[in-house]
Amino acid sequence: MVAASGRLVQASAIAKRACERSSGRIGRTEAGKDLSDQAVELAVRAHIRHTHTPYHDYLMGGWDRYDARDRVRPLIDEILERWAG
């Protein structure tokens, strides 16, 4: 039950962050407003990238953001697989 509760908290945090007003995030776009599968996946991937990977450490170390994203993509995929059960 704790795992399900934790996923609910994560989902709530993702939705809240993705839909912040004037943020330019996916939840504020037309795709996000329709809650398309792609918009939801992009929001979840962004959440994982920013909260569960060393993405910001790479940026602070001078990495280009696209290189940093490429570097953490396998970790994001691993976390998504784990969350999917």
Steps between C-alpha positions, in 0.01 A plus 500: 500500500788738570630465143159588356476798734847614394405479133188707569713770666740493203211525253352794686835681508554437128155628405530809720843591365411432136195724514641805678362816347734692263768234542533397136490139616325224308187518717440856379512406130206382289631142517525525877155645536363202308704269726627312197710193573804676359448808718466287811809299414703816436390647833590180687838477326575865585405439863727198523784684327482793741432312824650151468816539289827696516380714206552830685845392612596455136362843411686661790812322378473682169332230292275599212139424599446265206814304589385489864158374390661230288714397795206457742255347247592138588445575870162657421403189301608277789292700749196492271530120470525467878197724553301301244552197723 
